[in-house]
Amino acid sequence: MILACLLVACILYIFYTFIEQRRNQSCYMLHYECFKPPDDRKVSTEFSGEMMKRCNLGLEEYRFLLRTVVSSGIGEETYAPRNFFSDHGTNSSLNDNWFEIDEFFTETLDRLFVKSKVSPRDIDILVVNVSVLALVPSITSRVINRYKMREDVKSFNISGMGCSASLISINLVQNIFKSHRNKFALVLTTEAMAQNWYYGNERSMFLTNCLFRCGGCSILLTNKPALRKQAKFKLKCLVRTHLGSSDEAYSCCKQQEDNKGHIGFYLGKNLPKSATRALTANLRDIVPKILPLTAICKYILLANTQKFGAKCLHITVKKKVSMNFKSGVDHFCLHPGGKAVIEGVKQSLGLIDDDMEPSRMTLHRFGNTSSSSMWYVLGYMEAKKKLKKGDRVLMIGFGSGFKCNSCMWEVLSDLDDKNVWEKYGWINDDENAANELEVILDQ
């Protein structure tokens, strides 16, 4: 009898320990704040033309750039760094770089700490990702000094990861949470634009001048089970795919010098192909984690039936069977890297225009803000009151290298924070929003 009781007690203890370990490995998002620069930094099409004139482009290149800006899906209210509007133009100094970074993190973190009621002294882990800027002291040191964080805070600077860097930072925090209980983590994701204007005339390199704009986001995460009810989202899974071993994928998007020594970002013609390969490989890994078994079995059955029927009848099938992602996903938070990127993902996942509205609107209002873009998309969903308790949000981001990273968030409560979209009066006016979207689609 005593042995039986001891055995039951041991089993219960092991079971309790397992459950506790699983609970402490959870990753909750308490709050996030996107950066909105001052209105005097807005980049209109007219100002874009003035900036392009500084590059001494030929008439044909100048016309090409203007056509690109007009047809890119980017609107008149995106933002550029302060130095672009100064007397010395797009030339940047070290102070310009520091100003751009300081402005971003002080504004977003000040709001985040106030709204979350978490003190900077409570932060245990700090992760900053900026792909194209390395400063000494590091940006994490700058943040720690500004907010007088604890001496034992664990800090990480991530660079060179491109537009998918924010999910890499989230993955780093997720892995640390697995072995450290009851911690707070801050992720700061942004890009440095002040020093990255391309002055050459290579078409494959000056497209980035049209697409990339200023932005950033600060995200507060925790694995404290007691704070679950205060959290906005819970991270369900995260998958990273890297095609760097392929020469074609590795070289399709990179920073380099042109034949005149001007530094810029090269975007190769094989970029769409590499992005498709990366997305396909990533979906192959994440689909079993996010879609119900019935949807997967149905897809396999229909695909094989179609293939077998086409083979037997000796016919070519024009429309292939597609996976029904909406059986496991309620909202799609896609990186608004450009109109072509959005359309490509839409076709690959078999989505409709309503699914792409948040990404298109983000591209229109804020442009491509690199690694922080997805958080503006998420903010749009929240401002439009699209996110309800129990909803599942799939994030997909692409990055140089070439990478595709994705994750699934579960919404833990009904959300309606207007965040950076608050000043746009049409955000709750479905008719005006629909008209805006129609204009974008017609461009």
C-alpha positions in Angstrom: 0.0 0.0 0.0 2.8 2.4 0.9 4.7 1.5 -2.3 1.6 2.1 -4.3 1.1 5.6 -2.7 4.8 6.4 -3.3 4.5 5.4 -6.9 1.3 7.5 -7.4 3.1 10.5 -5.7 6.1 10.1 -8.0 3.9 10.0 -11.1 2.0 13.0 -10.0 5.2 14.9 -9.3 6.7 14.0 -12.7 3.4 15.1 -14.4 3.3 18.4 -12.4 6.9 19.1 -13.3 6.3 18.4 -17.0 3.3 20.7 -17.0 5.1 23.5 -15.2 8.0 23.2 -17.6 5.7 23.5 -20.5 4.0 26.5 -19.0 7.3 28.3 -18.3 8.4 27.7 -21.9 5.5 29.7 -23.3 6.2 33.0 -25.0 3.6 35.8 -24.5 3.5 39.2 -26.2 2.4 41.8 -23.6 2.6 44.8 -25.8 4.2 46.3 -28.9 4.7 49.9 -30.1 5.4 50.9 -33.7 7.3 54.1 -34.5 5.6 57.0 -36.4 8.1 59.8 -37.4 7.0 63.4 -37.4 4.7 64.6 -40.2 7.4 66.9 -41.6 9.4 63.8 -42.7 6.7 62.6 -45.2 7.9 61.6 -48.6 5.6 62.6 -51.4 6.1 61.6 -55.0 7.3 65.1 -55.8 9.9 64.9 -53.0 11.0 61.5 -54.3 11.6 63.0 -57.7 13.7 65.8 -56.0 15.8 63.2 -54.2 16.4 61.2 -57.4 17.7 64.3 -59.1 20.6 64.4 -56.6 21.9 61.1 -58.1 22.7 62.7 -61.5 20.6 60.1 -63.3 20.1 60.1 -67.0 16.6 60.9 -68.4 15.7 57.3 -69.0 16.8 56.2 -65.5 14.9 59.1 -64.0 11.7 58.2 -65.8 12.1 54.5 -64.8 12.4 55.5 -61.2 9.4 57.7 -61.3 7.3 55.0 -62.9 8.5 52.6 -60.2 7.5 54.9 -57.4 4.0 55.6 -58.9 3.3 51.9 -59.5 4.9 50.5 -56.3 1.8 50.7 -54.1 3.6 53.3 -51.9 1.5 56.4 -51.0 2.3 60.0 -50.1 2.6 59.6 -46.3 5.7 57.4 -45.9 8.7 58.7 -44.0 12.4 59.4 -44.6 15.3 60.1 -42.2 15.8 63.7 -41.0 19.1 64.2 -42.9 17.2 63.7 -46.3 15.4 67.0 -45.6 18.5 68.9 -44.5 20.8 71.2 -46.4 23.4 68.4 -46.9 20.7 66.1 -48.4 21.1 62.4 -48.3 24.7 62.5 -47.1 24.8 61.3 -43.5 27.1 61.8 -40.5 27.5 59.6 -37.5 25.2 62.0 -35.6 22.5 61.4 -38.2 22.7 57.7 -37.6 22.6 58.1 -33.8 19.7 60.5 -34.1 17.6 58.1 -36.2 18.2 55.2 -33.8 17.6 57.3 -30.7 14.4 58.8 -32.0 13.0 55.4 -32.7 13.7 53.6 -29.5 13.0 56.5 -27.1 9.6 57.2 -28.5 8.5 53.5 -28.8 10.0 52.4 -25.4 8.7 55.4 -23.5 5.1 54.5 -24.6 5.6 50.8 -24.2 6.8 51.1 -20.5 4.0 53.4 -19.6 1.2 51.3 -21.2 2.6 47.9 -20.0 3.4 49.2 -16.5 6.7 47.3 -16.7 9.8 49.1 -15.5 13.1 49.1 -17.5 14.7 47.6 -14.4 12.5 44.5 -14.8 13.9 43.7 -18.3 16.0 40.5 -18.3 16.7 40.1 -22.0 17.3 42.8 -24.6 17.5 42.1 -28.4 18.1 44.7 -31.0 18.2 44.0 -34.8 19.4 46.5 -37.3 20.8 45.0 -40.4 23.0 47.6 -41.9 24.4 49.7 -39.0 27.0 48.7 -36.4 27.8 51.4 -33.8 30.3 51.5 -30.9 29.1 51.3 -28.1 26.4 49.0 -29.4 22.8 50.0 -29.7 21.8 47.7 -26.9 24.3 49.6 -24.7 22.7 52.8 -25.7 19.3 51.5 -24.7 20.6 50.1 -21.4 22.3 53.5 -20.6 19.2 55.5 -21.5 16.9 53.5 -19.3 19.4 52.5 -16.6 18.7 48.8 -16.8 20.1 46.2 -14.5 23.8 45.1 -14.6 22.8 41.5 -15.3 20.5 42.2 -18.3 21.4 39.9 -21.2 21.9 41.9 -24.4 22.1 40.8 -28.1 22.8 42.9 -31.2 21.7 41.2 -34.5 22.8 42.5 -37.9 22.8 41.5 -41.6 19.5 39.6 -41.4 17.4 41.8 -43.6 13.6 42.1 -43.6 13.0 38.8 -41.6 15.2 39.9 -38.7 12.4 40.5 -36.2 11.2 36.9 -36.2 14.8 35.8 -35.8 14.9 38.0 -32.7 11.7 36.5 -31.4 13.1 33.0 -32.0 16.2 33.9 -29.9 14.0 35.1 -27.0 11.8 32.0 -27.4 14.8 29.7 -27.0 16.1 31.6 -24.0 12.7 31.3 -22.4 13.0 27.5 -22.5 15.7 27.5 -20.0 15.0 30.6 -17.9 11.8 31.1 -16.0 9.7 34.2 -15.3 11.6 36.6 -17.5 10.8 39.8 -19.4 12.4 40.4 -22.9 12.5 43.4 -25.1 12.9 43.1 -28.9 13.7 46.3 -30.8 13.4 45.9 -34.6 14.3 48.7 -37.1 16.5 49.6 -40.0 19.0 52.5 -40.4 18.1 54.5 -43.5 20.1 57.7 -42.9 23.3 56.3 -44.4 21.8 54.1 -47.1 20.8 56.2 -50.0 22.3 54.8 -53.2 23.9 57.5 -55.5 24.6 55.3 -58.5 22.5 54.6 -61.6 22.4 50.7 -61.7 18.7 49.8 -62.1 19.2 46.6 -60.1 20.4 48.7 -57.1 18.5 52.0 -57.1 15.1 50.4 -56.7 15.7 50.2 -52.9 15.6 54.1 -52.9 11.9 53.8 -54.0 10.8 51.0 -51.6 12.5 51.4 -48.2 11.2 53.9 -45.6 11.8 54.8 -41.9 10.0 52.7 -39.2 10.6 50.5 -36.3 8.9 48.5 -33.5 9.5 47.7 -29.8 8.0 44.4 -28.5 7.7 43.3 -24.9 7.7 39.5 -24.3 7.4 37.3 -21.2 7.2 33.7 -20.2 5.5 34.4 -16.8 2.3 32.3 -16.6 0.8 34.8 -14.1 0.8 37.4 -16.9 -1.1 35.4 -19.4 -4.3 37.3 -18.9 -2.6 40.6 -19.5 -0.9 39.4 -22.7 -2.2 40.2 -26.2 -0.7 37.2 -28.0 0.8 33.8 -27.4 3.5 32.4 -29.7 2.3 29.0 -30.9 5.2 28.0 -33.2 8.0 29.6 -35.3 9.8 28.1 -38.3 13.0 29.4 -40.0 14.2 28.5 -43.4 17.6 29.4 -44.9 18.7 28.8 -48.5 22.2 30.3 -48.0 23.8 27.1 -49.3 22.4 27.9 -52.8 24.6 30.3 -54.7 21.6 31.6 -56.6 19.6 32.3 -53.5 22.6 33.7 -51.6 23.4 36.3 -54.3 19.9 37.5 -55.3 19.8 40.2 -52.6 23.0 41.7 -51.2 24.8 44.9 -50.3 27.6 45.7 -52.8 29.4 48.4 -54.7 28.6 49.3 -58.3 31.3 49.8 -61.0 31.7 53.4 -59.8 32.2 52.5 -56.2 28.7 53.5 -54.9 27.4 51.2 -52.2 23.8 50.0 -52.5 21.6 47.0 -52.4 21.5 44.7 -55.4 18.2 43.0 -56.2 18.6 40.3 -58.8 16.1 39.0 -61.3 16.2 35.6 -59.6 14.9 37.1 -56.3 11.2 36.1 -57.0 12.4 32.5 -57.7 14.4 32.3 -54.6 11.6 33.8 -52.5 9.2 31.2 -53.9 11.6 28.3 -53.1 12.1 29.7 -49.5 8.4 30.1 -48.9 7.7 26.6 -50.2 10.3 25.0 -48.0 9.1 27.0 -45.0 5.4 26.1 -45.5 6.4 22.5 -45.8 7.7 22.7 -42.2 5.0 24.9 -40.6 1.9 23.5 -42.2 1.7 20.4 -39.9 2.0 22.7 -36.9 -0.8 25.1 -37.9 -3.4 23.3 -40.0 -5.8 20.5 -38.9 -5.0 17.0 -40.0 -8.3 16.8 -41.9 -7.2 19.7 -44.2 -3.8 18.2 -44.8 -5.3 14.7 -45.6 -7.9 16.3 -48.0 -5.1 18.2 -49.8 -3.0 15.0 -50.2 -6.0 13.0 -51.4 -7.1 15.6 -54.0 -3.6 16.3 -55.2 -2.8 12.6 -55.8 -6.3 11.9 -57.3 -5.7 14.8 -59.8 -2.2 13.6 -60.6 -3.4 10.0 -61.1 -6.4 11.1 -63.2 -4.2 13.4 -65.4 -1.7 10.6 -66.0 -4.4 8.0 -66.9 -6.3 10.4 -69.2 -3.1 11.9 -70.7 -4.2 15.5 -70.1 -2.5 18.5 -68.6 -4.2 20.0 -65.6 -4.1 23.9 -65.7 -5.3 24.5 -62.1 -3.5 22.6 -59.4 -5.1 21.7 -56.1 -4.1 24.3 -53.4 -3.9 23.9 -49.6 -6.7 25.5 -47.7 -4.8 27.7 -45.2 -7.9 29.3 -43.9 -8.8 26.1 -42.2 -6.1 26.8 -39.6 -5.4 30.6 -40.0 -7.7 33.5 -39.4 -5.4 36.4 -40.4 -2.3 36.7 -42.6 0.4 39.1 -41.5 2.6 39.3 -44.6 5.8 41.4 -45.0 4.8 44.3 -47.3 8.1 44.2 -49.2 6.5 45.5 -52.4 3.5 44.9 -54.6 5.1 42.0 -56.3 5.9 40.3 -53.0 2.3 40.7 -51.8 0.8 39.4 -55.0 3.3 36.4 -55.1 2.3 35.3 -51.6 -1.3 35.8 -52.3 -1.2 33.4 -55.3 1.0 30.9 -53.5 -1.4 30.6 -50.5 -4.6 30.9 -52.5 -5.8 34.0 -50.7 -8.2 36.8 -51.6 -7.9 40.6 -51.6 -9.5 40.9 -48.1 -6.6 38.8 -46.7 -4.1 41.1 -48.3 -5.7 44.4 -47.2 -3.5 44.9 -44.1 -0.3 44.3 -46.0 -1.3 46.5 -49.0 -2.5 49.3 -46.6 0.8 49.2 -44.7 2.8 49.4 -47.9 0.7 52.3 -49.0 0.9 54.3 -45.7 4.4 53.4 -44.3 6.3 51.7 -47.2 8.7 48.9 -46.7 10.2 49.5 -43.2 12.3 46.3 -43.5 12.1 44.0 -40.4 9.5 46.1 -38.6 7.0 46.0 -41.5 5.0 43.1 -40.2 4.2 44.8 -36.9 2.6 47.7 -38.8 0.5 45.1 -40.6 -0.5 43.6 -37.2 -1.2 47.1 -35.9 -3.6 47.7 -38.8 -5.5 44.5 -38.0 -5.8 45.6 -34.4 -6.9 49.1 -35.3 -9.6 47.7 -37.6 -10.8 45.5 -34.7 -10.2 42.4 -36.8 -8.4 40.5 -34.0 -10.7 38.6 -31.7 -9.9 36.2 -28.8 -8.9 32.8 -30.1 -8.0 34.0 -33.6 -4.8 32.7 -35.2 -2.4 35.1 -37.0 0.3 33.8 -39.4 3.3 36.0 -39.9 5.6 35.5 -42.9 8.8 37.5 -43.6 11.5 37.3 -46.2 15.2 38.3 -45.8 18.5 38.4 -47.7 20.6 35.3 -47.5 18.0 34.1 -48.7 15.6 33.4 -45.8 11.9 32.9 -45.1 10.7 32.9 -41.5 7.2 32.4 -40.3 5.3 32.1 -37.0 1.8 31.6 -35.6 0.3 33.9 -32.9 -2.9 33.1 -30.9 -4.9 36.2 -29.9 -5.6 36.1 -26.2 -8.2 38.8 -26.0 -10.3 41.1 -28.2 -8.0 43.9 -29.4 -8.8 47.4 -30.6 -5.8 49.6 -30.0 -5.6 52.2 -32.8 -1.7 52.5 -32.3 0.1 54.3 -35.1 -3.0 54.2 -37.3 -5.0 56.4 -34.9 -4.7 59.6 -36.9 -6.1 58.1 -40.0 -9.8 58.9 -39.5 -10.9 56.3 -42.1 -9.6 53.4 -40.1 -13.0 52.6 -38.7 -14.8 53.6 -41.9 -15.1 50.5 -44.0 -16.4 52.4 -47.0 -13.4 54.8 -47.1 -11.0 52.0 -46.4 -12.5 50.0 -49.3 -12.1 53.0 -51.6 -8.5 53.5 -50.6 -7.8 49.8 -51.3 -9.5 50.1 -54.7 -7.3 53.0 -55.7 -4.2 50.9 -54.7 -5.4 47.9 -56.7 -6.0 50.0 -59.8 -2.5 51.5 -59.9 
